[in-house]
Amino acid sequence: MCDYSLSLLASRPAKSGDRLVLTKFAGTATRGFTEVGKPHVAVCLLPGTQIAFEDDVTYERRFFLLRTRRIPARVASFAKISAHVHGTHHDALEFPDGSTVFVTHLCEGQMATVLQLPPESRTKDQRRPIARDAISLA
């Protein structure tokens, strides 16, 4: 659930409605999500988890003169990138415009809320029924 570099930290799975903050974890070079007010426990997201940020998302670009960039979006889906490659970061966010940013590149202090967990992670009681006449937003 959490990136390889967080395997030695305390962690817990995300829950719908969690208020999260982007944090640099002490003793690591990795950033990730923690619950607001609980900075020493990583909150792990499953692929497909949707989150909403309070502001447009900012991230640091590596090896460029203008290091901080802004994505004009506040909603993203969590994804695993190249999960089969060992010893590298995998946790990323996918945005509606098709861009993808590694979580560890996101700027610290950004606040987000877990909107929705992926369907396969919910218990039977948590799953919402799908309307037969639902309109696709794709």
C-alpha positions in Angstrom: 0.0 0.0 0.0 2.8 2.5 0.9 5.9 3.1 -1.2 8.9 1.0 -0.6 10.8 3.7 1.3 8.1 3.8 4.0 8.3 0.2 4.9 10.0 1.0 8.3 7.4 3.6 9.3 4.1 3.1 11.2 1.3 3.1 8.7 -2.4 2.5 8.3 -4.8 2.3 5.4 -6.8 5.3 4.2 -10.4 5.7 5.1 -13.0 7.7 3.2 -13.2 11.2 4.6 -9.7 11.2 6.0 -8.1 14.7 6.2 -4.5 14.3 5.0 -1.4 16.5 4.9 1.6 16.0 2.7 4.7 15.4 4.9 8.4 14.7 4.6 9.0 11.7 6.8 11.8 12.1 9.4 14.8 10.0 8.6 13.8 9.5 5.0 14.0 11.4 1.7 10.4 10.5 1.1 7.2 12.5 1.2 3.8 11.0 1.7 0.4 11.5 3.4 -0.3 11.5 7.1 -3.5 12.2 9.0 -3.8 15.8 10.1 -2.3 16.0 13.6 -0.6 12.6 13.4 2.7 13.2 11.5 4.4 10.0 12.5 1.9 7.6 10.9 1.8 7.2 7.1 -1.6 6.9 5.5 -1.5 4.4 2.7 -3.7 4.8 -0.3 -4.8 2.0 -2.7 -4.6 2.5 -6.4 -7.9 4.1 -7.6 -8.4 6.1 -4.3 -9.7 9.6 -5.2 -8.5 12.6 -3.2 -9.4 16.3 -3.3 -6.8 19.0 -2.4 -7.7 22.3 -0.8 -5.8 24.2 -3.4 -4.2 23.6 -6.8 -1.5 20.9 -6.4 2.1 22.0 -6.4 5.1 19.8 -6.9 8.9 20.1 -7.3 10.5 19.4 -10.7 13.8 17.8 -10.5 16.8 19.2 -12.5 15.0 22.3 -13.8 15.6 26.0 -13.1 12.0 26.6 -12.0 11.7 23.9 -9.4 8.1 24.4 -8.2 5.2 23.9 -10.6 1.4 24.1 -10.1 -1.2 21.8 -11.6 -4.5 23.6 -12.1 -6.4 20.7 -10.5 -7.6 19.7 -7.1 -8.8 16.2 -7.6 -6.6 13.2 -8.4 -6.5 9.4 -8.3 -3.8 7.5 -6.6 -1.8 5.1 -8.8 1.2 2.7 -8.6 3.8 3.3 -11.3 6.2 0.5 -12.4 5.3 -1.5 -9.4 7.5 -4.4 -10.7 10.7 -2.2 -10.5 12.3 -2.6 -7.1 14.2 0.1 -5.2 12.3 3.1 -6.7 9.3 5.1 -5.9 5.9 3.9 -7.2 3.3 6.1 -5.5 1.9 8.7 -7.8 -1.2 10.8 -8.5 -3.0 10.9 -11.8 -4.8 14.1 -12.7 -7.8 14.8 -15.0 -5.5 16.3 -17.7 -3.5 13.1 -17.9 -0.5 14.3 -16.0 1.1 12.0 -13.4 3.3 13.2 -10.4 5.1 11.0 -7.9 3.8 11.6 -4.4 7.4 12.2 -3.2 7.7 15.2 -5.5 4.6 16.9 -4.1 5.3 20.0 -2.0 5.0 19.6 1.8 2.0 21.0 3.7 -0.7 20.5 1.1 -4.0 19.4 2.5 -6.3 16.8 1.0 -9.4 14.7 1.8 -10.0 11.1 0.8 -13.1 11.3 -1.4 -13.6 7.7 -2.3 -11.8 4.4 -2.0 -11.6 2.0 -4.9 -14.6 -0.3 -5.1 -12.7 -3.5 -4.4 -11.3 -2.1 -1.1 -14.8 -1.4 0.4 -16.6 -3.9 2.5 -20.0 -5.1 1.2 -21.8 -2.7 3.5 -19.8 0.3 2.3 -20.3 -0.3 -1.4 -22.8 2.0 -3.1 -25.4 0.4 -5.5 -24.8 1.4 -9.1 -27.9 2.9 -10.8 -28.9 1.0 -14.0 -29.4 4.2 -15.9 -26.1 5.8 -14.8 -24.5 8.2 -17.3 -20.8 7.6 -18.1 -18.7 10.7 -17.5 -15.8 9.4 -19.5 
